[in-house]
Amino acid sequence: MTYRLVAHTALSALALAVTTPALAQQTCPAVTGATMPLTYRGGPTVAAITPCDLMTRLYIYAADSMRGREAGTPDAIRATAYLEREARRLGLKPAGDKGTYFQYLPVTARVVTAASTITAGSKVFHANKDFVVNGATADKKVSADVIFGGTMGDTVNALSADAVRDKIVVMLPGAGGGRGGFGGRGGNGANNPLGGAAAIVTVNAALPRARFQPTLNDTMQNEGRDAYAAAHPSNGPQGRGGRGAGAGNALNVTVTPQVAAELLGKPVDRASRGDTGGSATLDVHVQTVNEPTRNVVAILPGTDPKLRNEYVVIGAHSDHIGISGTTPVVEHDSLKAYNMVARVEGADTRTATQPTAEEWTRINAIKDSLRKVYPPRLDSISNGADDDGTGSVSILEIAEAFAKGPVKPKRSLIFIWQIGEEKGLWGSQWFTNHPTVPLDSIVADLNLDMVGRGEATDATGKNKENAELTGAPNYLQLVGSRRLSTELGDIAEQVNLTQPTPFKFDYSMDANGHPQNIYCRSDHANYARYNIPVIFFTTGGHADYHQVTDEPEYIRYQHMANVDKLVFDIAVKVADLDHRVSVDKTKADSPFARCQQ
């Protein structure tokens, strides 16, 4: 078994490895130290909340075999099956559909069929073999002239908007690519030179998996948003998740070099920017399919005959973003080194600038030190170890502590693993719109989303004034804790003081008017819209956010266990109160109003 050093306090320290024989069950390493394994199989978990238990669970849940747990895929079904088995093993009461632990969501997607083709000259190419189409929502046929546009992202040498208008534009992927960065993503606005193209064709030797935009068909939510928008025309319909941007009308296609050569009439590596090919036809056909998508919901009944009919929700989201999109294979450690220096907030990095000469020296030093130990490791899976593998396995760990331990709260606890947070908070939207217990019986929601990092070298976000935030040995961000209930925020502070090492709470991301709008970007927001008091616990962002480098070896397991113990104790305090947590702040006038912190 190969071990990798993960010392976040020193960039050069990433380069240590040792080799030990493979074991069916491995001894938990010193998880508070520096050396962490690339693969790990631990022993049975115990009643106490421990870093070794969390490590055992996360190396299962964020393994390559889970393929990034994207909602609407068999990978997410596999992940939720693991969660269901664990909830059943712990003896929790099922609280999903029809006496099961699963609550299914009505999700459909418009997918490209095998009848879709590209015709160039006398050659006909077929979808999902020679090319993939992403984001298509309806049948579309495009016949146009072909032009070579150069490299994606090269704005200095880009063709003019007039040169590409109504044409099929063949592009090479940009250096490092970028998830979701298909041409035309920015829409047809004036700032997007490719916006007027008929189709943008990106060339890639290894085709990515076709990506579609599935939809949660929640009639109640849609009708509620429409009604609210009609009554409040200045506010517009409710948006969710804070992620993503509207796409333009151009077809977005990824093709093999062989297809590109037929389109251009020459190999793409011999093409110069502005070269034209003949005309070609893209004929895309789509159909609607159901996408199996499900929450996992379990209950630990309370001990008080009256209060057991009220609930404290402890939740996380079970999904992540799956297989990398536009760049299906990257070299893991090169990307890790680059992001640690030049893209410190990962996908949340707002300004993409080229590294300076000094920064390139640092990047190459990290990469070179790794090369002395490891062969290149190609990677295409966004494992989501921190986002939100840490939250998901934390819920299991907290549930086991309640199920097997001596502390039994008076109110009941709902443990929920919500699917589709990355798609727009689907699982929590569906559960709060279609709860399996009376909605007014839920007294609070404690949400864990990314609770495994927060090291001093992690860029955990930026404050409202755009100053960079960083972690610390006892670092934890709280969001929303006093937005509806002063009492709930006070409880969190009071319970924190009872911990062996109290956390230093960072409320910077919870500031009113913060441009990242974090309060509206995780599952607690759907409980808050029904005026249920919430706390969102997170250790914040980092360079591996929504990257293929978000893997279990980079997690701070002892710190994560301390977060879970805090949440456990807060849940006990709230569940044992002789009254409901009071709601003393301004309530939303409608659950379908626009969320804005």
VMD Tcl script that draws the C-alpha trace (Angstrom):
set ca {
  {0.00 0.00 0.00}
  {1.34 3.42 -0.93}
  {1.13 6.27 1.55}
  {1.18 9.95 0.71}
  {2.27 12.73 3.02}
  {-0.43 15.31 3.54}
  {1.12 18.14 5.54}
  {-0.93 21.22 4.73}
  {1.45 23.52 6.58}
  {4.25 23.05 4.04}
  {3.81 22.78 0.28}
  {7.03 20.82 -0.20}
  {5.93 18.25 2.37}
  {3.57 16.62 -0.10}
  {6.36 14.44 -1.40}
  {6.82 11.65 1.18}
  {5.65 8.08 0.62}
  {6.25 4.69 2.20}
  {5.18 1.23 1.13}
  {3.62 -1.44 3.34}
  {2.07 -4.81 2.47}
  {-1.57 -4.79 1.46}
  {-3.87 -5.96 4.26}
  {-7.52 -6.99 4.28}
  {-7.97 -4.74 7.30}
  {-5.44 -2.02 7.96}
  {-4.37 -0.36 11.17}
  {-5.64 3.18 11.42}
  {-2.64 5.48 10.88}
  {-1.93 8.45 13.12}
  {-4.68 10.54 11.56}
  {-3.57 13.61 13.44}
  {-0.15 13.29 11.86}
  {1.09 13.82 8.32}
  {1.11 10.46 6.57}
  {-2.15 9.36 4.98}
  {-2.86 6.42 2.66}
  {-4.10 6.62 -0.89}
  {-6.31 3.58 -0.19}
  {-7.48 2.30 3.16}
  {-9.72 -0.37 4.62}
  {-10.45 -0.01 8.30}
  {-12.13 -2.23 10.82}
  {-15.65 -2.16 12.28}
  {-16.87 1.21 13.48}
  {-17.63 1.85 17.16}
  {-20.20 3.83 19.17}
  {-17.86 6.72 19.92}
  {-17.20 9.46 17.33}
  {-13.62 8.77 16.28}
  {-11.30 9.96 13.50}
  {-10.53 6.36 12.58}
  {-14.23 5.56 12.08}
  {-14.60 8.64 9.88}
  {-11.56 7.63 7.88}
  {-12.93 4.10 7.40}
  {-16.24 5.45 6.15}
  {-14.86 8.19 3.91}
  {-12.39 5.93 2.09}
  {-15.42 3.84 1.13}
  {-17.74 6.72 0.31}
  {-15.29 8.83 -1.69}
  {-13.51 5.94 -3.42}
  {-13.00 5.93 -7.18}
  {-15.56 3.10 -7.35}
  {-18.28 5.62 -6.42}
  {-17.31 7.66 -9.52}
  {-18.19 11.00 -7.97}
  {-21.77 10.16 -6.90}
  {-23.47 12.44 -9.44}
  {-27.23 12.74 -8.87}
  {-29.30 10.91 -11.46}
  {-26.61 8.31 -12.19}
  {-26.07 4.69 -11.09}
  {-23.10 6.02 -9.11}
  {-25.40 8.00 -6.80}
  {-27.67 4.96 -6.49}
  {-24.62 2.93 -5.37}
  {-23.70 5.58 -2.82}
  {-27.21 5.84 -1.39}
  {-27.38 2.04 -1.17}
  {-24.32 2.16 1.11}
  {-25.97 4.81 3.30}
  {-29.19 2.80 3.49}
  {-27.32 -0.36 4.53}
  {-25.58 1.54 7.29}
  {-28.79 3.17 8.56}
  {-30.46 -0.26 8.64}
  {-27.46 -1.80 10.41}
  {-27.66 0.88 13.10}
  {-31.30 0.04 13.75}
  {-32.64 3.44 12.77}
  {-36.30 3.69 11.84}
  {-36.97 4.05 8.10}
  {-38.60 7.36 7.22}
  {-38.74 7.33 3.43}
  {-41.43 6.09 1.05}
  {-43.68 3.16 1.96}
  {-41.76 2.04 5.02}
  {-38.34 2.22 3.37}
  {-35.31 4.43 3.97}
  {-35.56 5.87 0.44}
  {-37.52 8.93 -0.63}
  {-37.57 9.06 -4.43}
  {-37.57 12.32 -6.37}
  {-39.31 12.75 -9.76}
  {-36.28 13.65 -11.85}
  {-36.16 13.52 -15.65}
  {-33.52 14.44 -18.18}
  {-33.45 15.21 -21.86}
  {-30.73 12.95 -23.30}
  {-29.17 12.70 -26.74}
  {-30.10 9.51 -28.57}
  {-27.95 7.24 -30.71}
  {-29.80 8.56 -33.78}
  {-27.85 11.83 -33.50}
  {-25.17 12.31 -36.18}
  {-22.53 14.62 -37.56}
  {-22.16 14.56 -41.35}
  {-18.96 15.98 -42.83}
  {-18.43 15.36 -46.53}
  {-19.20 11.71 -47.17}
  {-18.57 10.64 -43.55}
  {-21.28 10.13 -40.95}
  {-20.35 10.06 -37.24}
  {-22.50 8.82 -34.38}
  {-23.31 10.20 -30.94}
  {-21.63 8.70 -27.88}
  {-19.11 6.95 -30.11}
  {-17.51 9.71 -32.15}
  {-18.88 12.71 -30.29}
  {-20.97 13.76 -27.31}
  {-23.45 16.61 -27.00}
  {-23.96 18.36 -23.69}
  {-26.88 20.40 -22.45}
  {-29.20 19.78 -25.41}
  {-32.86 20.05 -24.37}
  {-34.62 19.67 -27.72}
  {-34.07 18.28 -31.20}
  {-31.85 20.57 -33.21}
  {-30.32 20.44 -36.68}
  {-27.51 22.75 -37.74}
  {-25.99 22.98 -41.22}
  {-23.21 25.53 -41.50}
  {-19.68 26.25 -42.66}
  {-16.79 25.14 -40.45}
  {-14.05 27.39 -39.10}
  {-11.12 26.68 -36.77}
  {-11.18 29.00 -33.76}
  {-7.91 28.10 -32.05}
  {-7.70 27.33 -28.33}
  {-10.58 27.71 -25.91}
  {-9.97 30.48 -23.41}
  {-7.36 32.28 -25.54}
  {-9.10 35.65 -25.55}
  {-6.02 37.48 -26.84}
  {-5.99 35.60 -30.16}
  {-9.72 34.85 -30.41}
  {-11.54 35.25 -33.69}
  {-14.02 38.10 -33.86}
  {-17.70 37.57 -33.18}
  {-18.41 38.36 -36.85}
  {-15.96 35.68 -38.03}
  {-17.70 32.90 -36.09}
  {-21.31 34.03 -36.36}
  {-23.62 31.24 -37.61}
  {-20.64 28.90 -38.13}
  {-19.55 25.58 -36.67}
  {-16.45 26.58 -34.70}
  {-13.85 23.89 -33.99}
  {-11.82 24.61 -30.84}
  {-8.96 22.98 -28.98}
  {-9.54 22.68 -25.20}
  {-7.80 25.26 -23.05}
  {-4.85 24.39 -20.85}
  {-6.19 22.62 -17.79}
  {-9.68 22.63 -19.31}
  {-12.25 23.23 -16.63}
  {-15.38 21.50 -15.55}
  {-18.46 22.71 -17.37}
  {-16.43 24.96 -19.64}
  {-17.89 23.97 -22.98}
  {-17.91 26.80 -25.44}
  {-20.93 29.04 -25.37}
  {-21.49 28.52 -21.64}
  {-21.58 32.23 -21.12}
  {-24.60 32.73 -23.37}
  {-24.93 34.94 -26.41}
  {-23.97 38.21 -24.74}
  {-21.59 40.80 -26.13}
  {-18.79 39.61 -23.84}
  {-18.77 36.13 -25.35}
  {-17.11 36.08 -28.81}
  {-18.49 32.58 -29.44}
  {-22.04 33.53 -28.50}
  {-23.22 33.89 -32.10}
  {-21.81 30.58 -33.30}
  {-24.19 27.90 -34.54}
  {-22.16 25.20 -32.77}
  {-18.94 25.01 -30.76}
  {-17.03 21.79 -31.31}
  {-14.26 20.99 -28.81}
  {-11.66 18.40 -29.81}
  {-10.62 15.77 -27.28}
  {-8.95 12.42 -27.89}
  {-10.80 10.87 -24.93}
  {-14.46 11.77 -25.08}
  {-15.97 12.81 -21.74}
  {-19.16 11.22 -20.56}
  {-22.14 13.02 -22.06}
  {-23.61 15.45 -19.54}
  {-27.24 16.50 -19.42}
  {-29.33 18.89 -17.37}
  {-31.82 16.80 -15.40}
  {-34.84 18.50 -13.86}
  {-36.63 17.97 -10.58}
  {-40.33 17.98 -11.47}
  {-41.75 19.45 -8.28}
  {-45.15 20.88 -9.20}
  {-45.57 22.47 -5.79}
  {-42.27 24.30 -6.00}
  {-42.77 25.41 -9.58}
  {-46.30 26.65 -8.95}
  {-45.15 28.38 -5.79}
  {-42.32 30.14 -7.58}
  {-44.59 31.21 -10.41}
  {-47.19 32.54 -7.99}
  {-44.59 34.41 -5.98}
  {-43.00 35.87 -9.12}
  {-46.41 37.07 -10.32}
  {-47.06 38.76 -6.97}
  {-43.52 40.18 -6.73}
  {-42.49 41.01 -10.32}
  {-39.42 42.99 -9.21}
  {-37.95 40.01 -7.37}
  {-38.34 37.40 -10.08}
  {-38.55 33.64 -9.52}
  {-36.59 31.90 -6.83}
  {-33.14 30.69 -7.82}
  {-31.32 27.88 -6.07}
  {-27.76 26.78 -5.45}
  {-25.87 29.88 -6.50}
  {-23.98 27.90 -9.10}
  {-24.04 27.81 -12.88}
  {-24.92 30.18 -15.64}
  {-27.29 30.18 -18.53}
  {-26.07 28.68 -21.76}
  {-26.53 30.22 -25.16}
  {-28.22 28.76 -28.23}
  {-25.10 27.21 -29.73}
  {-24.83 23.45 -29.71}
  {-21.95 22.33 -27.51}
  {-20.23 19.22 -28.85}
  {-17.02 17.35 -28.05}
  {-15.53 15.29 -30.90}
  {-12.57 13.00 -31.47}
  {-9.62 14.28 -33.55}
  {-10.82 12.05 -36.41}
  {-14.14 13.91 -36.56}
  {-12.36 17.27 -36.33}
  {-10.12 16.30 -39.25}
  {-13.14 15.59 -41.44}
  {-14.77 18.87 -40.39}
  {-11.65 20.91 -41.19}
  {-10.37 18.87 -44.13}
  {-7.02 18.45 -42.35}
  {-5.71 17.16 -39.00}
  {-6.44 19.65 -36.26}
  {-2.76 19.89 -35.29}
  {-2.07 21.28 -38.78}
  {-4.87 23.85 -38.66}
  {-4.29 27.55 -38.11}
  {-6.77 29.87 -36.48}
  {-9.26 31.09 -39.09}
  {-8.84 28.07 -41.42}
  {-12.12 27.00 -42.95}
  {-13.43 23.58 -43.85}
  {-16.45 22.69 -45.88}
  {-20.00 22.67 -44.63}
  {-21.24 20.10 -42.12}
  {-24.50 19.07 -40.51}
  {-25.12 18.35 -36.84}
  {-28.40 16.52 -36.36}
  {-29.24 16.09 -32.66}
  {-32.19 14.11 -31.33}
  {-33.20 14.06 -27.65}
  {-35.70 12.14 -25.57}
  {-36.98 12.38 -22.01}
  {-35.88 9.67 -19.58}
  {-36.43 9.12 -15.87}
  {-33.35 9.49 -13.69}
  {-33.52 7.39 -10.49}
  {-32.78 9.87 -7.69}
  {-33.38 9.42 -3.97}
  {-32.88 10.79 -0.48}
  {-32.06 8.49 2.41}
  {-34.13 9.28 5.51}
  {-33.93 7.60 8.93}
  {-35.23 8.42 12.41}
  {-33.99 7.81 15.94}
  {-37.20 8.05 18.05}
  {-37.08 10.35 21.05}
  {-37.58 9.14 24.62}
  {-40.17 11.66 25.81}
  {-43.77 10.52 25.09}
  {-44.80 14.07 24.05}
  {-41.63 15.58 22.66}
  {-40.82 12.54 20.52}
  {-43.34 13.87 17.99}
  {-41.03 16.81 17.33}
  {-37.81 16.47 15.34}
  {-34.31 17.83 15.01}
  {-32.96 17.27 11.50}
  {-29.27 16.44 11.08}
  {-28.47 16.43 7.38}
  {-25.90 16.52 4.61}
  {-25.95 16.06 0.85}
  {-24.95 12.68 -0.53}
  {-24.06 13.66 -4.10}
  {-21.08 15.27 -5.81}
  {-20.29 16.26 -9.42}
  {-19.22 12.94 -10.91}
  {-16.80 12.42 -13.78}
  {-14.87 15.47 -14.97}
  {-16.52 17.09 -17.96}
  {-14.47 18.87 -20.59}
  {-11.09 17.51 -19.56}
  {-11.79 13.83 -18.90}
  {-8.24 12.98 -17.80}
  {-5.80 15.21 -15.94}
  {-2.55 14.47 -14.13}
  {-3.57 14.56 -10.49}
  {-0.47 15.90 -8.78}
  {0.22 18.53 -11.43}
  {-3.30 19.89 -10.93}
  {-2.89 19.66 -7.16}
  {0.33 21.68 -7.30}
  {-1.15 24.25 -9.67}
  {-4.29 24.82 -7.62}
  {-2.42 25.09 -4.33}
  {-0.59 28.10 -5.72}
  {-2.70 29.64 -8.48}
  {-6.32 28.59 -7.86}
  {-6.53 28.52 -4.09}
  {-10.34 28.42 -3.90}
  {-10.65 25.69 -6.54}
  {-13.76 26.14 -8.68}
  {-14.80 29.11 -6.52}
  {-11.73 31.08 -7.59}
  {-13.28 34.22 -9.03}
  {-10.36 35.67 -11.02}
  {-8.44 33.38 -13.35}
  {-4.99 34.89 -13.91}
  {-1.84 33.34 -15.29}
  {0.69 32.46 -12.57}
  {3.68 34.74 -12.21}
  {7.20 33.47 -12.82}
  {7.67 33.11 -9.07}
  {4.42 31.17 -8.75}
  {5.40 28.84 -11.60}
  {8.63 28.14 -9.73}
  {6.64 27.16 -6.65}
  {4.21 25.04 -8.70}
  {7.02 23.20 -10.45}
  {8.89 22.67 -7.17}
  {5.85 20.93 -5.68}
  {5.30 18.88 -8.83}
  {8.98 17.92 -9.11}
  {9.13 16.81 -5.50}
  {6.12 14.60 -6.08}
  {7.73 13.15 -9.22}
  {10.61 11.85 -7.10}
  {8.12 9.58 -5.34}
  {5.14 8.95 -7.59}
  {4.66 8.08 -11.22}
  {2.12 10.32 -12.98}
  {-1.39 9.54 -11.76}
  {-4.10 10.24 -14.34}
  {-7.44 11.20 -12.84}
  {-10.94 11.96 -14.10}
  {-13.12 11.38 -11.03}
  {-14.28 14.22 -8.83}
  {-14.40 12.12 -5.66}
  {-15.97 14.78 -3.46}
  {-14.25 13.61 -0.30}
  {-14.85 16.91 1.47}
  {-17.85 18.00 -0.64}
  {-19.83 16.41 0.81}
  {-18.34 13.05 1.66}
  {-17.31 14.49 5.01}
  {-20.85 15.62 5.77}
  {-22.36 12.33 4.63}
  {-20.12 10.11 6.74}
  {-20.38 12.54 9.65}
  {-24.14 11.95 9.70}
  {-23.49 8.20 9.84}
  {-20.98 8.66 12.65}
  {-23.31 10.91 14.67}
  {-26.20 8.50 14.06}
  {-24.12 5.58 15.32}
  {-23.15 7.53 18.44}
  {-26.83 8.06 19.22}
  {-27.97 4.56 18.20}
  {-25.25 2.64 20.10}
  {-24.28 5.14 22.79}
  {-25.87 6.02 26.13}
  {-27.29 9.45 25.19}
  {-30.93 9.27 24.08}
  {-32.55 12.66 23.42}
  {-36.14 13.52 24.29}
  {-37.11 14.72 20.82}
  {-36.68 12.48 17.79}
  {-33.79 12.93 15.37}
  {-34.11 12.77 11.60}
  {-30.92 11.78 9.82}
  {-31.22 12.72 6.15}
  {-28.84 12.35 3.24}
  {-30.19 14.71 0.59}
  {-29.49 14.06 -3.07}
  {-28.94 16.64 -5.79}
  {-27.60 19.55 -3.74}
  {-25.10 20.10 -6.55}
  {-27.98 20.35 -9.04}
  {-29.81 23.04 -7.09}
  {-30.71 21.72 -3.60}
  {-33.08 19.10 -4.98}
  {-33.24 16.65 -2.08}
  {-33.91 19.23 0.60}
  {-36.39 20.99 -1.68}
  {-38.30 17.77 -2.19}
  {-38.22 16.74 1.47}
  {-39.40 20.12 2.76}
  {-42.13 20.32 0.11}
  {-43.12 16.67 0.65}
  {-41.99 15.84 4.21}
  {-42.36 12.34 5.62}
  {-43.19 13.89 9.02}
  {-45.36 16.97 9.59}
  {-43.27 19.96 8.56}
  {-44.35 21.98 11.58}
  {-42.97 19.24 13.85}
  {-39.38 20.01 12.76}
  {-37.83 22.37 15.30}
  {-34.36 22.86 13.77}
  {-32.04 21.77 10.95}
  {-28.33 21.17 11.49}
  {-26.59 20.95 8.10}
  {-23.04 19.68 7.52}
  {-21.49 20.48 4.16}
  {-17.69 20.30 3.75}
  {-16.44 19.79 7.33}
  {-13.10 18.08 6.69}
  {-10.61 20.83 5.95}
  {-10.01 24.33 7.40}
  {-6.22 24.02 7.64}
  {-4.20 27.20 8.07}
  {-3.03 26.83 4.46}
  {-6.59 26.45 3.11}
  {-8.22 29.50 1.54}
  {-11.63 29.05 3.14}
  {-13.32 31.91 1.28}
  {-13.32 35.69 1.23}
  {-15.07 38.10 3.51}
  {-17.51 40.71 2.29}
  {-14.63 43.14 1.74}
  {-12.91 40.54 -0.51}
  {-10.10 39.79 1.94}
  {-8.96 36.16 1.87}
  {-9.97 33.95 4.79}
  {-7.81 31.06 5.96}
  {-8.30 28.17 8.34}
  {-6.76 27.46 11.73}
  {-6.26 24.48 14.07}
  {-9.72 25.05 15.65}
  {-11.46 26.64 12.67}
  {-15.18 26.33 11.85}
  {-17.56 28.51 9.84}
  {-21.15 28.95 10.99}
  {-23.77 30.26 8.58}
  {-27.37 31.16 9.36}
  {-27.22 30.34 13.07}
  {-28.98 33.56 14.14}
  {-30.87 34.46 10.99}
  {-34.15 33.06 12.31}
  {-33.41 32.26 15.94}
  {-31.18 34.16 18.34}
  {-31.62 31.28 20.77}
  {-30.22 28.67 18.36}
  {-27.14 30.80 17.69}
  {-26.65 31.27 21.44}
  {-26.95 27.50 22.01}
  {-24.19 26.86 19.46}
  {-21.89 29.33 21.23}
  {-22.70 27.94 24.69}
  {-22.21 24.30 23.69}
  {-18.95 25.18 21.95}
  {-17.53 26.47 25.25}
  {-18.08 23.01 26.78}
  {-15.90 21.28 24.18}
  {-12.39 20.11 25.20}
  {-10.97 22.51 22.61}
  {-13.59 25.10 21.66}
  {-13.75 26.14 18.03}
  {-13.07 29.62 16.81}
  {-16.27 30.34 14.89}
  {-15.88 32.36 11.70}
  {-19.09 34.17 10.72}
  {-17.53 36.07 7.80}
  {-19.37 34.14 5.08}
  {-22.70 34.82 6.85}
  {-22.50 38.59 6.36}
  {-25.56 40.25 4.87}
  {-25.02 40.99 1.21}
  {-22.01 38.69 0.87}
  {-21.48 38.23 -2.90}
  {-21.07 34.43 -2.63}
  {-24.53 34.10 -1.02}
  {-23.44 30.97 0.88}
  {-26.55 31.05 3.09}
  {-28.60 30.15 0.01}
  {-26.24 27.54 -1.44}
  {-26.65 24.50 0.75}
  {-29.55 22.36 1.93}
  {-30.35 24.29 5.12}
  {-31.78 27.05 2.88}
  {-34.82 24.93 2.05}
  {-35.64 24.48 5.74}
  {-35.12 28.17 6.43}
  {-37.62 29.12 3.72}
  {-40.24 27.38 5.87}
  {-39.00 29.35 8.91}
  {-37.27 26.38 10.51}
  {-34.16 27.60 12.42}
  {-30.93 26.35 10.86}
  {-27.19 26.14 11.39}
  {-24.86 25.43 8.47}
  {-21.53 23.99 9.68}
  {-18.55 24.05 7.30}
  {-14.78 24.32 7.41}
  {-15.01 26.34 4.22}
  {-13.46 26.19 0.78}
  {-10.01 25.17 -0.42}
  {-7.98 24.58 -3.57}
  {-9.58 21.15 -4.12}
  {-13.16 22.45 -4.21}
  {-14.96 20.81 -7.18}
  {-11.67 19.41 -8.45}
  {-10.55 15.83 -9.07}
  {-8.08 16.38 -6.21}
  {-10.80 16.41 -3.51}
  {-9.81 13.02 -2.11}
  {-9.78 11.32 1.32}
  {-6.03 11.60 1.94}
  {-6.34 15.38 2.35}
  {-8.96 15.34 5.12}
  {-8.24 16.36 8.74}
  {-9.96 13.48 10.51}
  {-9.39 14.55 14.10}
  {-10.69 18.03 13.34}
  {-13.66 16.51 11.56}
  {-14.41 14.28 14.58}
  {-14.37 17.37 16.79}
  {-16.91 19.07 14.50}
  {-19.14 16.00 14.72}
  {-18.93 15.94 18.53}
  {-19.98 19.59 18.61}
  {-22.97 18.91 16.34}
  {-23.87 15.87 18.47}
  {-23.89 18.01 21.63}
  {-25.87 20.83 19.99}
  {-28.43 18.29 18.78}
  {-28.79 16.94 22.33}
  {-29.22 20.44 23.74}
  {-31.90 21.38 21.19}
  {-33.68 18.03 21.43}
  {-33.86 18.17 25.24}
  {-35.16 21.75 25.59}
  {-38.48 22.04 27.43}
  {-39.65 24.32 24.62}
  {-39.16 24.64 20.87}
  {-36.25 26.77 19.74}
  {-37.75 30.22 19.47}
  {-38.03 32.01 16.13}
  {-37.61 35.70 16.90}
  {-36.26 37.09 13.63}
  {-38.09 38.28 10.53}
  {-39.77 35.38 8.79}
  {-39.94 34.89 5.03}
  {-43.25 36.07 3.59}
  {-43.34 32.98 1.36}
  {-41.31 29.77 1.09}
  {-40.92 30.63 -2.60}
  {-39.38 34.07 -2.13}
  {-35.92 34.69 -3.53}
  {-33.21 33.59 -1.11}
  {-30.72 36.38 -0.42}
  {-28.52 36.70 2.61}
}
mol new
graphics top color blue
foreach p $ca { graphics top sphere $p radius 0.5 }
foreach p [lrange $ca 0 end-1] q [lrange $ca 1 end] { graphics top cylinder $p $q radius 0.2 }
display resetview
